[in-house]
Amino acid sequence: MNRPTITDLARMLQLNASTVSRALNDHPDVSPETKKRVNELARELGYTPNQLAVNLRKRHSGLIALLVSEMNMFFNPSVFRAIEEEIHANGYNLIILQANNTLSRETQNVQICRQLAVEGVLVSLSAEAQNLDHFATLLDQKVPVVFFDRVLPQDHSCSVTVDDLEITRQAVDHLLKKGHRRIGGLFGDPKLSITRERLIGFRETLSNAGIPFDPQLAMYAQNSEEGSHCALELVEKHQVSALFAMSDELMVGAVQALETTKKKIPEELAIIAISDGFAPEFYNPKITHIRHSGYQVGQHAAQLLLDVIRGTIKKPLQEKLACQLVELGSV
């Protein structure tokens, strides 16, 4: 037998479905005898209420949705851990939906959030998202939404980010102070605003130091394997003395490439990255980086969303987290 419904119970007991529903909810209008009959049959058949329908009716699901562009082993795990801990500690359950970096999947995930009557949404945008039109249905229904990490730079929604221009300036300036003038840059998906912002920071910092920007020294890579190929080209073809990697994933690819060249780090080649701080510890020498803590981003994003849900924050708030230079042995 399929999962029994209130309609099944009503048919078998020859009662109205509304009477059965009130009996199951211990409504005072239903006699004790009817309540007993209904509850005995419900136990016998293993009836359980449709929780989704209950949530929709009560507008309280206890669910928070986390919409991410993609799953990877860099940055995301610490973000997820912080969010889950914060959400669970405050009595909610977390569901995670990933968009595979496409707008179509992200739009589908927004619809799933509506169907599940989630009480709040945390979002790291996909590469294809150029506006927030596909979030209109959630925003129109006053479902709290907080964006983090991958956001639209001109948007005024609640968000938690870092200053991408500033942290790139910090990294490149550190290389300049160490005497490097021919610096190669490894950047991610050019469709992402986070990539564009970090490229601007890279270019402007060089320009302010009187070094003309050479487009050949700024290369794009979608993953660590592509990052490895780009790093090799920058080192062997363009003879850079230092590399800047805008993410952990690209830093890993770059270090793997450098190991094949036999160049000594930092004596013959320097490398600096924007990093969560975990991966740099695995190399010898350890990699100097600007610490962009995924855990801190996740924690602050979750706390901001909970404050919006509680009503303690009523206007959009854009929070920018500070990052610090962690000087290790690669520069």
PAMARZA-211840 format. One record per residue (C-alpha): x, y, z. Coordinates in Angstrom, 3 decimals, m for minus. Layout:
N
VOMI;X;Y;Z
VOMI;X;Y;Z;
...
***
This chain:
331
VOMI;X;Y;Z
VOMI;0.000;0.000;0.000;
VOMI;1.204;3.494;m0.789;
VOMI;1.758;5.948;2.018;
VOMI;m1.686;6.446;3.625;
VOMI;m3.268;9.874;3.432;
VOMI;m5.993;11.689;5.349;
VOMI;m8.295;10.908;2.404;
VOMI;m7.600;7.175;2.851;
VOMI;m8.386;7.357;6.569;
VOMI;m11.589;9.302;5.893;
VOMI;m12.759;6.790;3.286;
VOMI;m12.089;3.785;5.528;
VOMI;m13.796;5.411;8.532;
VOMI;m16.595;6.917;6.455;
VOMI;m15.825;10.386;7.782;
VOMI;m15.096;13.727;6.162;
VOMI;m11.421;14.423;5.528;
VOMI;m11.730;17.651;7.519;
VOMI;m13.051;15.678;10.520;
VOMI;m10.118;13.269;10.315;
VOMI;m7.686;16.182;10.112;
VOMI;m9.199;17.853;13.174;
VOMI;m9.156;14.534;15.071;
VOMI;m5.460;14.034;14.328;
VOMI;m4.809;17.564;15.590;
VOMI;m6.863;16.961;18.785;
VOMI;m9.412;19.629;17.894;
VOMI;m12.035;20.192;20.650;
VOMI;m14.901;20.047;18.123;
VOMI;m14.294;16.311;17.557;
VOMI;m15.680;13.790;20.046;
VOMI;m13.286;11.591;22.065;
VOMI;m14.754;8.454;20.441;
VOMI;m14.024;9.738;16.915;
VOMI;m10.529;10.831;17.899;
VOMI;m9.875;7.348;19.279;
VOMI;m11.076;5.636;16.061;
VOMI;m9.025;7.941;13.854;
VOMI;m5.825;7.655;15.874;
VOMI;m6.077;3.862;16.187;
VOMI;m6.433;3.453;12.416;
VOMI;m3.639;5.992;11.797;
VOMI;m1.283;3.957;14.020;
VOMI;m2.367;0.690;12.389;
VOMI;m1.679;1.998;8.881;
VOMI;1.485;3.873;9.852;
VOMI;0.061;7.230;8.854;
VOMI;2.382;10.248;9.177;
VOMI;1.468;13.813;8.192;
VOMI;2.830;15.321;4.989;
VOMI;5.403;17.567;6.612;
VOMI;5.855;19.670;3.499;
VOMI;2.140;20.445;3.412;
VOMI;2.240;21.273;7.128;
VOMI;5.222;23.568;6.603;
VOMI;3.525;25.379;3.734;
VOMI;0.367;25.831;5.782;
VOMI;2.170;27.063;8.873;
VOMI;4.851;28.965;6.910;
VOMI;7.483;27.418;9.159;
VOMI;9.719;24.716;7.717;
VOMI;12.772;25.029;9.957;
VOMI;14.850;24.897;6.747;
VOMI;17.650;27.159;5.567;
VOMI;18.923;26.684;2.000;
VOMI;22.537;27.097;0.919;
VOMI;22.849;27.711;m2.832;
VOMI;26.400;27.322;m4.119;
VOMI;27.870;27.646;m7.582;
VOMI;29.820;24.387;m7.382;
VOMI;31.260;21.814;m4.997;
VOMI;35.042;21.687;m4.626;
VOMI;37.664;20.806;m2.060;
VOMI;38.933;24.382;m1.742;
VOMI;37.345;27.066;0.461;
VOMI;33.851;25.499;0.334;
VOMI;34.323;22.851;3.069;
VOMI;35.176;25.426;5.730;
VOMI;32.323;27.683;4.553;
VOMI;29.844;24.786;4.738;
VOMI;31.060;23.717;8.177;
VOMI;30.675;27.185;9.650;
VOMI;27.218;27.674;8.152;
VOMI;25.952;24.266;9.281;
VOMI;27.227;24.794;12.826;
VOMI;25.626;28.235;13.109;
VOMI;22.324;27.187;11.527;
VOMI;21.987;24.003;13.602;
VOMI;22.869;25.800;16.840;
VOMI;19.920;28.111;16.204;
VOMI;17.374;25.336;15.665;
VOMI;17.316;25.126;11.876;
VOMI;18.258;22.422;9.382;
VOMI;20.411;23.092;6.323;
VOMI;19.907;21.903;2.753;
VOMI;22.629;22.426;0.135;
VOMI;21.882;22.880;m3.577;
VOMI;24.626;23.369;m6.156;
VOMI;24.204;25.028;m9.549;
VOMI;27.120;23.505;m11.468;
VOMI;27.988;27.130;m12.265;
VOMI;24.965;27.541;m14.572;
VOMI;22.115;30.015;m14.455;
VOMI;19.521;27.371;m15.388;
VOMI;20.402;25.144;m12.421;
VOMI;20.558;28.125;m10.094;
VOMI;17.069;29.160;m11.225;
VOMI;15.801;25.618;m10.600;
VOMI;17.326;25.702;m7.124;
VOMI;15.475;28.932;m6.358;
VOMI;12.222;27.202;m7.304;
VOMI;13.081;24.262;m5.018;
VOMI;13.543;26.754;m2.181;
VOMI;10.048;28.088;m2.832;
VOMI;8.546;24.607;m2.953;
VOMI;10.165;23.629;0.350;
VOMI;9.062;26.881;2.021;
VOMI;12.590;27.575;3.288;
VOMI;12.849;30.343;5.856;
VOMI;16.061;31.840;4.527;
VOMI;18.601;31.428;1.735;
VOMI;22.377;31.814;1.586;
VOMI;23.794;32.247;m1.927;
VOMI;27.183;32.149;m3.634;
VOMI;26.285;33.063;m7.220;
VOMI;27.032;31.003;m10.318;
VOMI;29.365;32.338;m13.008;
VOMI;26.447;32.895;m15.402;
VOMI;24.441;35.095;m13.022;
VOMI;24.632;38.670;m14.333;
VOMI;21.644;39.953;m12.341;
VOMI;19.282;38.795;m9.585;
VOMI;16.094;38.552;m11.628;
VOMI;15.775;34.814;m10.940;
VOMI;15.632;35.540;m7.189;
VOMI;12.653;37.876;m7.598;
VOMI;10.090;35.263;m6.532;
VOMI;11.889;34.722;m3.207;
VOMI;12.500;38.406;m2.605;
VOMI;8.891;39.290;m3.475;
VOMI;7.707;36.766;m0.869;
VOMI;9.981;38.423;1.726;
VOMI;12.147;35.309;2.092;
VOMI;15.439;36.580;3.596;
VOMI;18.394;36.129;1.232;
VOMI;22.069;36.767;2.025;
VOMI;24.720;36.619;m0.693;
VOMI;28.340;35.784;0.092;
VOMI;31.729;35.495;m1.615;
VOMI;30.468;35.511;m5.226;
VOMI;28.190;38.532;m5.442;
VOMI;27.261;41.235;m7.936;
VOMI;29.385;44.303;m7.159;
VOMI;26.629;46.878;m7.725;
VOMI;23.929;44.962;m5.851;
VOMI;22.596;46.352;m2.573;
VOMI;21.238;43.137;m1.046;
VOMI;22.551;41.736;2.229;
VOMI;26.005;40.305;1.596;
VOMI;29.238;39.125;3.200;
VOMI;32.401;39.536;1.124;
VOMI;35.984;40.710;1.253;
VOMI;37.421;43.731;m0.545;
VOMI;38.751;41.894;m3.601;
VOMI;40.651;44.911;m4.920;
VOMI;42.321;45.568;m1.583;
VOMI;43.430;42.008;m0.850;
VOMI;44.917;41.718;m4.347;
VOMI;46.743;45.004;m3.796;
VOMI;48.120;43.590;m0.530;
VOMI;49.438;40.497;m2.270;
VOMI;51.009;42.235;m5.260;
VOMI;52.413;45.029;m3.101;
VOMI;54.155;42.407;m0.958;
VOMI;55.859;41.020;m4.072;
VOMI;56.870;44.528;m5.163;
VOMI;58.387;45.294;m1.764;
VOMI;60.484;42.142;m2.100;
VOMI;61.933;43.492;m5.349;
VOMI;59.846;41.658;m7.958;
VOMI;58.966;43.577;m11.096;
VOMI;57.945;40.883;m13.531;
VOMI;54.895;39.354;m11.871;
VOMI;52.516;36.843;m13.425;
VOMI;48.893;36.538;m12.341;
VOMI;46.637;33.474;m12.306;
VOMI;42.936;34.337;m12.395;
VOMI;39.721;32.302;m12.416;
VOMI;36.608;32.455;m14.559;
VOMI;36.571;35.888;m16.267;
VOMI;32.753;35.935;m16.113;
VOMI;32.877;36.188;m12.325;
VOMI;32.887;39.630;m10.733;
VOMI;35.337;38.317;m8.116;
VOMI;37.817;37.591;m10.931;
VOMI;37.296;40.957;m12.581;
VOMI;37.767;42.792;m9.280;
VOMI;40.981;40.951;m8.468;
VOMI;42.340;41.575;m11.965;
VOMI;41.665;45.295;m11.513;
VOMI;43.529;45.223;m8.199;
VOMI;46.447;43.417;m9.872;
VOMI;46.642;45.867;m12.772;
VOMI;46.248;49.006;m10.653;
VOMI;48.896;47.974;m8.130;
VOMI;51.447;47.410;m10.879;
VOMI;50.503;50.703;m12.534;
VOMI;50.883;52.612;m9.256;
VOMI;54.398;51.175;m8.977;
VOMI;55.249;52.454;m12.464;
VOMI;55.080;49.009;m14.092;
VOMI;53.048;48.873;m17.339;
VOMI;50.428;46.131;m17.289;
VOMI;51.248;43.329;m19.737;
VOMI;48.069;41.346;m20.607;
VOMI;50.213;38.310;m21.460;
VOMI;51.194;38.060;m17.796;
VOMI;47.592;37.708;m16.590;
VOMI;46.165;34.303;m17.456;
VOMI;42.788;32.662;m16.803;
VOMI;42.249;29.103;m15.562;
VOMI;39.068;27.251;m14.572;
VOMI;40.749;24.657;m12.323;
VOMI;44.075;23.568;m10.856;
VOMI;45.061;21.600;m13.978;
VOMI;44.591;24.636;m16.204;
VOMI;46.325;26.718;m13.550;
VOMI;49.315;24.406;m13.776;
VOMI;49.583;24.874;m17.551;
VOMI;49.254;28.646;m17.216;
VOMI;51.906;28.796;m14.499;
VOMI;54.338;26.869;m16.683;
VOMI;53.771;29.271;m19.558;
VOMI;54.293;32.295;m17.336;
VOMI;57.517;30.882;m15.906;
VOMI;59.091;29.303;m18.983;
VOMI;57.838;31.520;m21.819;
VOMI;57.425;34.870;m20.109;
VOMI;60.196;34.508;m17.518;
VOMI;58.281;35.927;m14.546;
VOMI;60.084;36.116;m11.206;
VOMI;56.903;35.823;m9.121;
VOMI;53.389;34.442;m9.374;
VOMI;50.146;35.703;m7.846;
VOMI;47.319;33.121;m7.613;
VOMI;43.835;34.464;m6.871;
VOMI;42.635;31.243;m5.191;
VOMI;43.767;28.071;m3.442;
VOMI;42.829;25.959;m6.459;
VOMI;45.062;27.958;m8.791;
VOMI;47.833;28.082;m6.204;
VOMI;47.856;24.269;m5.994;
VOMI;48.120;24.021;m9.776;
VOMI;50.923;26.574;m9.849;
VOMI;52.997;24.805;m7.192;
VOMI;52.595;21.481;m9.013;
VOMI;53.867;23.140;m12.184;
VOMI;56.799;24.765;m10.435;
VOMI;57.892;21.429;m9.009;
VOMI;58.439;20.167;m12.562;
VOMI;60.678;23.139;m13.467;
VOMI;63.142;22.431;m10.650;
VOMI;63.110;26.146;m9.808;
VOMI;63.753;26.824;m6.158;
VOMI;61.097;28.645;m4.153;
VOMI;61.636;31.426;m3.118;
VOMI;65.236;31.809;m4.319;
VOMI;64.425;31.578;m8.048;
VOMI;60.682;32.112;m8.071;
VOMI;58.237;33.565;m5.571;
VOMI;54.557;32.703;m5.184;
VOMI;51.780;34.317;m3.205;
VOMI;48.048;33.469;m3.121;
VOMI;44.710;34.481;m1.731;
VOMI;43.925;31.460;0.411;
VOMI;41.748;29.964;3.107;
VOMI;45.029;29.131;4.836;
VOMI;44.738;25.326;4.810;
VOMI;46.441;24.317;1.549;
VOMI;49.550;26.540;1.973;
VOMI;50.604;24.469;4.991;
VOMI;51.134;21.340;2.869;
VOMI;54.097;22.652;0.887;
VOMI;57.763;23.155;1.602;
VOMI;58.306;26.016;1.819;
VOMI;54.842;26.934;3.061;
VOMI;53.053;29.395;0.809;
VOMI;52.768;33.055;1.773;
VOMI;49.162;34.151;1.399;
VOMI;46.460;36.698;2.127;
VOMI;44.204;34.816;4.532;
VOMI;40.604;34.752;3.276;
VOMI;38.934;32.536;5.859;
VOMI;36.094;30.438;4.461;
VOMI;34.981;29.624;7.996;
VOMI;34.725;33.314;8.867;
VOMI;32.783;34.050;5.675;
VOMI;30.329;31.215;6.369;
VOMI;29.890;32.146;10.010;
VOMI;29.226;35.827;9.306;
VOMI;26.856;35.033;6.419;
VOMI;24.828;32.635;8.582;
VOMI;24.703;35.093;11.483;
VOMI;23.579;37.890;9.177;
VOMI;20.814;35.725;7.711;
VOMI;19.587;34.722;11.174;
VOMI;19.504;38.370;12.227;
VOMI;17.414;39.213;9.148;
VOMI;15.025;36.330;9.937;
VOMI;14.659;37.545;13.536;
VOMI;14.008;41.069;12.319;
VOMI;16.974;42.607;14.155;
VOMI;18.352;43.787;10.801;
VOMI;15.717;45.486;8.679;
VOMI;17.799;47.178;5.966;
VOMI;20.277;45.571;3.528;
VOMI;23.728;45.320;5.073;
VOMI;26.930;44.777;3.076;
VOMI;29.641;43.370;5.336;
VOMI;33.261;43.291;4.153;
VOMI;35.612;41.091;6.170;
VOMI;39.233;41.992;6.797;
VOMI;42.036;39.738;5.518;
VOMI;45.612;39.536;6.768;
VOMI;48.951;38.818;5.151;
VOMI;50.384;35.528;6.417;
VOMI;54.093;35.643;5.586;
VOMI;55.574;32.154;5.297;
VOMI;58.421;30.930;3.101;
VOMI;57.489;31.284;m0.559;
VOMI;58.375;34.959;m1.165;
***
